[in-house]
């Protein structure tokens, strides 16, 4: 597991500074943050992308998120650009 953790951390750190399109899945009351996943993240397998936003999106909205840091298997960022959009 340690090797997998190191590989995942290295891949996630390369995403810092990038802006990803994230499918909003919900609100995490413990983290007090929105969360979702990108096209490359499989549900219940890959980590989540946690992000803050001026307004909470609706489930199913796509949000542009600038990645700011990595936390274990998860990624943290902030919503950027225009309001959320439905696809």
N, CA, C and O atoms as a Tinker XYZ file with bonds, in Angstrom:
   348  protein
     1  N      0.818000   -1.200000    0.000000    73     2
     2  CA     0.000000    0.000000    0.000000    64     1     3
     3  C      0.863000    1.266000    0.000000    63     2     4     5
     4  O      0.485000    2.285000   -0.580000    81     3
     5  N      2.008000    1.191000    0.648000    73     3     6
     6  CA     2.879000    2.368000    0.719000    64     5     7
     7  C      3.327000    2.789000   -0.676000    63     6     8     9
     8  O      3.365000    3.979000   -0.987000    81     7
     9  N      3.663000    1.818000   -1.510000    73     7    10
    10  CA     4.098000    2.138000   -2.871000    64     9    11
    11  C      2.957000    2.787000   -3.654000    63    10    12    13
    12  O      3.175000    3.767000   -4.367000    81    11
    13  N      1.751000    2.254000   -3.527000    73    11    14
    14  CA     0.597000    2.828000   -4.213000    64    13    15
    15  C      0.345000    4.249000   -3.742000    63    14    16    17
    16  O      0.037000    5.128000   -4.547000    81    15
    17  N      0.473000    4.477000   -2.442000    73    15    18
    18  CA     0.294000    5.820000   -1.888000    64    17    19
    19  C      1.303000    6.785000   -2.508000    63    18    20    21
    20  O      0.935000    7.888000   -2.913000    81    19
    21  N      2.564000    6.381000   -2.583000    73    19    22
    22  CA     3.604000    7.242000   -3.146000    64    21    23
    23  C      3.353000    7.557000   -4.616000    63    22    24    25
    24  O      3.553000    8.690000   -5.056000    81    23
    25  N      2.918000    6.565000   -5.369000    73    23    26
    26  CA     2.612000    6.770000   -6.792000    64    25    27
    27  C      1.452000    7.747000   -6.935000    63    26    28    29
    28  O      1.515000    8.684000   -7.731000    81    27
    29  N      0.398000    7.524000   -6.163000    73    27    30
    30  CA    -0.778000    8.392000   -6.226000    64    29    31
    31  C     -0.438000    9.827000   -5.826000    63    30    32    33
    32  O     -0.885000   10.781000   -6.463000    81    31
    33  N      0.352000    9.969000   -4.774000    73    31    34
    34  CA     0.747000   11.305000   -4.321000    64    33    35
    35  C      1.531000   12.034000   -5.407000    63    34    36    37
    36  O      1.304000   13.220000   -5.648000    81    35
    37  N      2.443000   11.336000   -6.055000    73    35    38
    38  CA     3.245000   11.945000   -7.125000    64    37    39
    39  C      2.358000   12.390000   -8.293000    63    38    40    41
    40  O      2.528000   13.488000   -8.824000    81    39
    41  N      1.413000   11.534000   -8.689000    73    39    42
    42  CA     0.507000   11.888000   -9.789000    64    41    43
    43  C     -0.376000   13.075000   -9.412000    63    42    44    45
    44  O     -0.586000   13.977000  -10.223000    81    43
    45  N     -0.891000   13.075000   -8.190000    73    43    46
    46  CA    -1.757000   14.172000   -7.753000    64    45    47
    47  C     -0.996000   15.489000   -7.640000    63    46    48    49
    48  O     -1.538000   16.542000   -7.976000    81    47
    49  N      0.245000   15.446000   -7.172000    73    47    50
    50  CA     1.031000   16.674000   -7.041000    64    49    51
    51  C      1.262000   17.341000   -8.397000    63    50    52    53
    52  O      1.409000   18.561000   -8.467000    81    51
    53  N      1.294000   16.566000   -9.457000    73    51    54
    54  CA     1.458000   17.122000  -10.802000    64    53    55
    55  C      0.226000   17.930000  -11.226000    63    54    56    57
    56  O      0.306000   18.746000  -12.144000    81    55
    57  N     -0.904000   17.707000  -10.564000    73    55    58
    58  CA    -2.143000   18.413000  -10.894000    64    57    59
    59  C     -2.247000   19.781000  -10.221000    63    58    60    61
    60  O     -3.105000   20.586000  -10.586000    81    59
    61  N     -1.379000   20.050000   -9.238000    73    59    62
    62  CA    -1.424000   21.338000   -8.545000    64    61    63
    63  C     -1.195000   22.456000   -9.567000    63    62    64    65
    64  O     -0.233000   22.426000  -10.335000    81    63
    65  N     -2.093000   23.438000   -9.559000    73    63    66
    66  CA    -2.022000   24.553000  -10.501000    64    65    67
    67  C     -2.884000   24.351000  -11.731000    63    66    68    69
    68  O     -3.182000   25.314000  -12.438000    81    67
    69  N     -3.291000   23.120000  -12.002000    73    67    70
    70  CA    -4.147000   22.842000  -13.153000    64    69    71
    71  C     -5.602000   23.165000  -12.807000    63    70    72    73
    72  O     -5.985000   23.197000  -11.637000    81    71
    73  N     -6.391000   23.400000  -13.833000    73    71    74
    74  CA    -7.829000   23.579000  -13.657000    64    73    75
    75  C     -8.521000   22.386000  -14.306000    63    74    76    77
    76  O     -8.325000   22.102000  -15.488000    81    75
    77  N     -9.338000   21.691000  -13.508000    73    75    78
    78  CA   -10.036000   20.503000  -13.973000    64    77    79
    79  C    -11.539000   20.742000  -13.987000    63    78    80    81
    80  O    -12.065000   21.515000  -13.187000    81    79
    81  N    -12.218000   20.073000  -14.901000    73    79    82
    82  CA   -13.669000   20.107000  -14.897000    64    81    83
    83  C    -14.135000   18.984000  -13.974000    63    82    84    85
    84  O    -13.820000   17.814000  -14.191000    81    83
    85  N    -14.890000   19.358000  -12.943000    73    83    86
    86  CA   -15.286000   18.421000  -11.894000    64    85    87
    87  C    -16.803000   18.252000  -11.896000    63    86    88    89
    88  O    -17.546000   19.234000  -11.932000    81    87
    89  N    -17.251000   17.009000  -11.857000    73    87    90
    90  CA   -18.666000   16.698000  -11.714000    64    89    91
    91  C    -19.005000   16.799000  -10.229000    63    90    92    93
    92  O    -18.490000   16.027000   -9.421000    81    91
    93  N    -19.874000   17.752000   -9.868000    73    91    94
    94  CA   -20.246000   17.945000   -8.464000    64    93    95
    95  C    -21.129000   16.788000   -8.019000    63    94    96    97
    96  O    -22.141000   16.480000   -8.649000    81    95
    97  N    -20.720000   16.141000   -6.901000    73    95    98
    98  CA   -21.477000   14.998000   -6.392000    64    97    99
    99  C    -22.171000   15.284000   -5.065000    63    98   100   101
   100  O    -23.156000   14.627000   -4.729000    81    99
   101  N    -21.670000   16.254000   -4.310000    73    99   102
   102  CA   -22.327000   16.520000   -3.034000    64   101   103
   103  C    -21.533000   17.423000   -2.115000    63   102   104   105
   104  O    -20.507000   17.994000   -2.485000    81   103
   105  N    -22.053000   17.528000   -0.889000    73   103   106
   106  CA   -21.477000   18.360000    0.157000    64   105   107
   107  C    -21.007000   17.444000    1.275000    63   106   108   109
   108  O    -21.741000   16.556000    1.709000    81   107
   109  N    -19.786000   17.658000    1.739000    73   107   110
   110  CA   -19.245000   16.881000    2.852000    64   109   111
   111  C    -19.304000   17.738000    4.108000    63   110   112   113
   112  O    -18.551000   18.705000    4.223000    81   111
   113  N    -20.189000   17.405000    5.063000    73   111   114
   114  CA   -20.329000   18.233000    6.254000    64   113   115
   115  C    -19.108000   18.182000    7.178000    63   114   116   117
   116  O    -18.853000   19.135000    7.914000    81   115
   117  N    -18.364000   17.095000    7.146000    73   115   118
   118  CA   -17.162000   16.996000    7.982000    64   117   119
   119  C    -16.075000   17.918000    7.443000    63   118   120   121
   120  O    -15.461000   18.671000    8.199000    81   119
   121  N    -15.837000   17.857000    6.126000    73   119   122
   122  CA   -14.823000   18.711000    5.501000    64   121   123
   123  C    -15.345000   20.120000    5.246000    63   122   124   125
   124  O    -14.576000   21.026000    4.926000    81   123
   125  N    -16.674000   20.301000    5.391000    73   123   126
   126  CA   -17.330000   21.573000    5.086000    64   125   127
   127  C    -16.912000   22.056000    3.697000    63   126   128   129
   128  O    -16.466000   23.189000    3.513000    81   127
   129  N    -17.076000   21.149000    2.727000    73   127   130
   130  CA   -16.596000   21.415000    1.384000    64   129   131
   131  C    -17.430000   20.651000    0.360000    63   130   132   133
   132  O    -18.000000   19.601000    0.658000    81   131
   133  N    -17.488000   21.199000   -0.849000    73   131   134
   134  CA   -18.087000   20.495000   -1.974000    64   133   135
   135  C    -17.118000   19.393000   -2.399000    63   134   136   137
   136  O    -15.917000   19.478000   -2.141000    81   135
   137  N    -17.645000   18.369000   -3.047000    73   135   138
   138  CA   -16.752000   17.350000   -3.594000    64   137   139
   139  C    -17.312000   16.781000   -4.887000    63   138   140   141
   140  O    -18.510000   16.860000   -5.161000    81   139
   141  N    -16.418000   16.210000   -5.667000    73   139   142
   142  CA   -16.801000   15.597000   -6.919000    64   141   143
   143  C    -15.626000   14.837000   -7.495000    63   142   144   145
   144  O    -14.697000   14.459000   -6.781000    81   143
   145  N    -15.683000   14.616000   -8.815000    73   143   146
   146  CA   -14.609000   13.879000   -9.475000    64   145   147
   147  C    -14.443000   14.380000  -10.907000    63   146   148   149
   148  O    -15.358000   14.960000  -11.491000    81   147
   149  N    -13.275000   14.145000  -11.445000    73   147   150
   150  CA   -13.015000   14.513000  -12.838000    64   149   151
   151  C    -13.299000   13.310000  -13.727000    63   150   152   153
   152  O    -13.661000   12.240000  -13.237000    81   151
   153  N    -13.136000   13.486000  -15.028000    73   151   154
   154  CA   -13.377000   12.403000  -15.978000    64   153   155
   155  C    -12.455000   11.207000  -15.715000    63   154   156   157
   156  O    -12.783000   10.080000  -16.086000    81   155
   157  N    -11.317000   11.446000  -15.083000    73   155   158
   158  CA   -10.329000   10.399000  -14.869000    64   157   159
   159  C    -10.518000    9.650000  -13.543000    63   158   160   161
   160  O     -9.783000    8.704000  -13.260000    81   159
   161  N    -11.486000   10.062000  -12.739000    73   159   162
   162  CA   -11.679000    9.466000  -11.419000    64   161   163
   163  C    -12.873000    8.526000  -11.408000    63   162   164   165
   164  O    -13.986000    8.917000  -11.762000    81   163
   165  N    -12.637000    7.287000  -11.001000    73   163   166
   166  CA   -13.714000    6.306000  -10.903000    64   165   167
   167  C    -14.363000    6.403000   -9.519000    63   166   168   169
   168  O    -13.670000    6.504000   -8.507000    81   167
   169  N    -15.701000    6.370000   -9.484000    73   167   170
   170  CA   -16.384000    6.421000   -8.185000    64   169   171
   171  C    -15.997000    5.230000   -7.316000    63   170   172   173
   172  O    -15.853000    4.110000   -7.807000    81   171
   173  N    -15.832000    5.484000   -6.030000    73   171   174
   174  CA   -15.525000    4.467000   -5.019000    64   173   175
   175  C    -14.172000    3.780000   -5.217000    63   174   176   177
   176  O    -13.858000    2.818000   -4.516000    81   175
   177  N    -13.375000    4.265000   -6.161000    73   175   178
   178  CA   -12.038000    3.703000   -6.361000    64   177   179
   179  C    -10.988000    4.788000   -6.154000    63   178   180   181
   180  O    -10.081000    4.638000   -5.336000    81   179
   181  N    -11.117000    5.883000   -6.903000    73   179   182
   182  CA   -10.164000    6.980000   -6.812000    64   181   183
   183  C    -10.579000    7.951000   -5.722000    63   182   184   185
   184  O    -11.711000    7.920000   -5.238000    81   183
   185  N     -9.648000    8.811000   -5.343000    73   183   186
   186  CA    -9.947000    9.836000   -4.357000    64   185   187
   187  C    -10.935000   10.860000   -4.895000    63   186   188   189
   188  O    -11.296000   10.844000   -6.071000    81   187
   189  N    -11.360000   11.747000   -4.010000    73   187   190
   190  CA   -12.307000   12.800000   -4.383000    64   189   191
   191  C    -11.569000   14.114000   -4.602000    63   190   192   193
   192  O    -10.432000   14.295000   -4.167000    81   191
   193  N    -12.246000   15.015000   -5.281000    73   191   194
   194  CA   -11.752000   16.377000   -5.421000    64   193   195
   195  C    -12.648000   17.245000   -4.553000    63   194   196   197
   196  O    -13.827000   17.429000   -4.854000    81   195
   197  N    -12.085000   17.778000   -3.475000    73   195   198
   198  CA   -12.808000   18.681000   -2.575000    64   197   199
   199  C    -12.532000   20.102000   -3.015000    63   198   200   201
   200  O    -11.407000   20.438000   -3.384000    81   199
   201  N    -13.570000   20.949000   -2.975000    73   199   202
   202  CA   -13.358000   22.331000   -3.402000    64   201   203
   203  C    -14.336000   23.273000   -2.720000    63   202   204   205
   204  O    -15.412000   22.880000   -2.268000    81   203
   205  N    -13.922000   24.523000   -2.663000    73   203   206
   206  CA   -14.795000   25.572000   -2.154000    64   205   207
   207  C    -15.376000   26.322000   -3.350000    63   206   208   209
   208  O    -14.764000   26.394000   -4.416000    81   207
   209  N    -16.567000   26.876000   -3.149000    73   207   210
   210  CA   -17.237000   27.624000   -4.208000    64   209   211
   211  C    -18.076000   28.719000   -3.566000    63   210   212   213
   212  O    -18.557000   28.566000   -2.443000    81   211
   213  N    -18.249000   29.824000   -4.285000    73   211   214
   214  CA   -19.069000   30.926000   -3.768000    64   213   215
   215  C    -20.497000   30.465000   -3.531000    63   214   216   217
   216  O    -21.128000   30.830000   -2.539000    81   215
   217  N    -21.001000   29.649000   -4.467000    73   215   218
   218  CA   -22.339000   29.079000   -4.338000    64   217   219
   219  C    -22.241000   27.572000   -4.479000    63   218   220   221
   220  O    -21.462000   27.061000   -5.283000    81   219
   221  N    -23.032000   26.870000   -3.698000    73   219   222
   222  CA   -23.018000   25.413000   -3.795000    64   221   223
   223  C    -23.707000   24.989000   -5.089000    63   222   224   225
   224  O    -24.848000   25.378000   -5.339000    81   223
   225  N    -23.024000   24.197000   -5.908000    73   223   226
   226  CA   -23.628000   23.737000   -7.162000    64   225   227
   227  C    -24.759000   22.731000   -6.888000    63   226   228   229
   228  O    -24.972000   22.311000   -5.751000    81   227
   229  N    -25.461000   22.365000   -7.935000    73   227   230
   230  CA   -26.463000   21.309000   -7.851000    64   229   231
   231  C    -25.796000   20.004000   -8.258000    63   230   232   233
   232  O    -24.889000   20.003000   -9.090000    81   231
   233  N    -26.237000   18.896000   -7.679000    73   231   234
   234  CA   -25.671000   17.609000   -8.066000    64   233   235
   235  C    -25.812000   17.423000   -9.571000    63   234   236   237
   236  O    -26.878000   17.656000  -10.141000    81   235
   237  N    -24.729000   17.002000  -10.201000    73   235   238
   238  CA   -24.719000   16.812000  -11.650000    64   237   239
   239  C    -24.140000   17.984000  -12.416000    63   238   240   241
   240  O    -23.875000   17.869000  -13.612000    81   239
   241  N    -23.935000   19.127000  -11.738000    73   239   242
   242  CA   -23.311000   20.278000  -12.394000    64   241   243
   243  C    -21.823000   20.021000  -12.593000    63   242   244   245
   244  O    -21.198000   19.296000  -11.820000    81   243
   245  N    -21.269000   20.616000  -13.627000    73   243   246
   246  CA   -19.833000   20.594000  -13.852000    64   245   247
   247  C    -19.255000   21.925000  -13.397000    63   246   248   249
   248  O    -19.795000   22.989000  -13.700000    81   247
   249  N    -18.144000   21.851000  -12.661000    73   247   250
   250  CA   -17.515000   23.034000  -12.080000    64   249   251
   251  C    -16.037000   23.024000  -12.449000    63   250   252   253
   252  O    -15.374000   21.993000  -12.346000    81   251
   253  N    -15.524000   24.173000  -12.879000    73   251   254
   254  CA   -14.084000   24.295000  -13.135000    64   253   255
   255  C    -13.394000   24.551000  -11.796000    63   254   256   257
   256  O    -13.712000   25.510000  -11.093000    81   255
   257  N    -12.443000   23.675000  -11.455000    73   255   258
   258  CA   -11.778000   23.735000  -10.148000    64   257   259
   259  C    -10.274000   23.827000  -10.350000    63   258   260   261
   260  O     -9.666000   22.986000  -11.013000    81   259
   261  N     -9.683000   24.872000   -9.762000    73   259   262
   262  CA    -8.219000   25.010000   -9.789000    64   261   263
   263  C     -7.653000   24.246000   -8.596000    63   262   264   265
   264  O     -8.031000   24.494000   -7.450000    81   263
   265  N     -6.752000   23.323000   -8.877000    73   263   266
   266  CA    -6.181000   22.464000   -7.846000    64   265   267
   267  C     -5.102000   23.238000   -7.085000    63   266   268   269
   268  O     -4.205000   23.837000   -7.678000    81   267
   269  N     -5.217000   23.208000   -5.749000    73   267   270
   270  CA    -4.296000   23.981000   -4.910000    64   269   271
   271  C     -3.414000   23.122000   -4.007000    63   270   272   273
   272  O     -2.320000   23.541000   -3.630000    81   271
   273  N     -3.885000   21.920000   -3.655000    73   271   274
   274  CA    -3.074000   21.061000   -2.792000    64   273   275
   275  C     -3.544000   19.615000   -2.858000    63   274   276   277
   276  O     -4.596000   19.307000   -3.418000    81   275
   277  N     -2.733000   18.734000   -2.269000    73   275   278
   278  CA    -3.015000   17.309000   -2.242000    64   277   279
   279  C     -3.099000   16.871000   -0.789000    63   278   280   281
   280  O     -2.303000   17.297000    0.048000    81   279
   281  N     -4.075000   16.012000   -0.499000    73   279   282
   282  CA    -4.254000   15.506000    0.859000    64   281   283
   283  C     -4.486000   13.999000    0.768000    63   282   284   285
   284  O     -5.556000   13.571000    0.337000    81   283
   285  N     -3.513000   13.197000    1.161000    73   283   286
   286  CA    -3.595000   11.742000    1.034000    64   285   287
   287  C     -3.962000   11.371000   -0.406000    63   286   288   289
   288  O     -3.225000   11.698000   -1.336000    81   287
   289  N     -5.085000   10.698000   -0.591000    73   287   290
   290  CA    -5.514000   10.298000   -1.923000    64   289   291
   291  C     -6.428000   11.332000   -2.575000    63   290   292   293
   292  O     -6.790000   11.194000   -3.744000    81   291
   293  N     -6.797000   12.352000   -1.834000    73   291   294
   294  CA    -7.736000   13.353000   -2.327000    64   293   295
   295  C     -7.017000   14.614000   -2.789000    63   294   296   297
   296  O     -5.852000   14.846000   -2.468000    81   295
   297  N     -7.757000   15.424000   -3.557000    73   295   298
   298  CA    -7.230000   16.664000   -4.109000    64   297   299
   299  C     -8.105000   17.803000   -3.603000    63   298   300   301
   300  O     -9.311000   17.636000   -3.425000    81   299
   301  N     -7.492000   18.962000   -3.373000    73   299   302
   302  CA    -8.225000   20.119000   -2.867000    64   301   303
   303  C     -8.056000   21.274000   -3.845000    63   302   304   305
   304  O     -6.981000   21.477000   -4.408000    81   303
   305  N     -9.148000   22.036000   -4.039000    73   303   306
   306  CA    -9.084000   23.161000   -4.953000    64   305   307
   307  C    -10.163000   24.186000   -4.669000    63   306   308   309
   308  O    -10.856000   24.135000   -3.653000    81   307
   309  N    -10.282000   25.122000   -5.604000    73   307   310
   310  CA   -11.266000   26.194000   -5.493000    64   309   311
   311  C    -11.943000   26.370000   -6.849000    63   310   312   313
   312  O    -11.290000   26.345000   -7.892000    81   311
   313  N    -13.268000   26.550000   -6.817000    73   311   314
   314  CA   -14.014000   26.768000   -8.054000    64   313   315
   315  C    -13.580000   28.088000   -8.673000    63   314   316   317
   316  O    -13.405000   29.083000   -7.969000    81   315
   317  N    -13.408000   28.096000   -9.981000    73   315   318
   318  CA   -12.982000   29.294000  -10.697000    64   317   319
   319  C    -13.870000   29.528000  -11.914000    63   318   320   321
   320  O    -14.599000   28.634000  -12.345000    81   319
   321  N    -13.800000   30.718000  -12.452000    73   319   322
   322  CA   -14.541000   31.026000  -13.675000    64   321   323
   323  C    -16.001000   31.304000  -13.427000    63   322   324   325
   324  O    -16.411000   31.701000  -12.336000    81   323
   325  N    -16.771000   31.084000  -14.469000    73   323   326
   326  CA   -18.197000   31.350000  -14.414000    64   325   327
   327  C    -18.887000   30.391000  -13.451000    63   326   328   329
   328  O    -18.298000   29.418000  -12.982000    81   327
   329  N    -20.160000   30.696000  -13.168000    73   327   330
   330  CA   -20.963000   29.816000  -12.332000    64   329   331
   331  C    -21.005000   28.422000  -12.933000    63   330   332   333
   332  O    -20.570000   28.206000  -14.064000    81   331
   333  N    -21.521000   27.498000  -12.180000    73   331   334
   334  CA   -21.601000   26.110000  -12.619000    64   333   335
   335  C    -22.454000   25.993000  -13.872000    63   334   336   337
   336  O    -23.264000   26.870000  -14.173000    81   335
   337  N    -22.262000   24.905000  -14.592000    73   335   338
   338  CA   -23.054000   24.671000  -15.794000    64   337   339
   339  C    -23.563000   23.243000  -15.788000    63   338   340   341
   340  O    -22.901000   22.350000  -15.259000    81   339
   341  N    -24.691000   23.025000  -16.350000    73   339   342
   342  CA   -25.312000   21.713000  -16.434000    64   341   343
   343  C    -24.991000   21.122000  -17.798000    63   342   344   345
   344  O    -25.070000   21.820000  -18.809000    81   343
   345  N    -24.633000   19.859000  -17.838000    73   343   346
   346  CA   -24.361000   19.184000  -19.124000    64   345   347
   347  C    -25.312000   18.046000  -19.307000    63   346   348
   348  O    -25.253000   17.350000  -20.321000    81   347
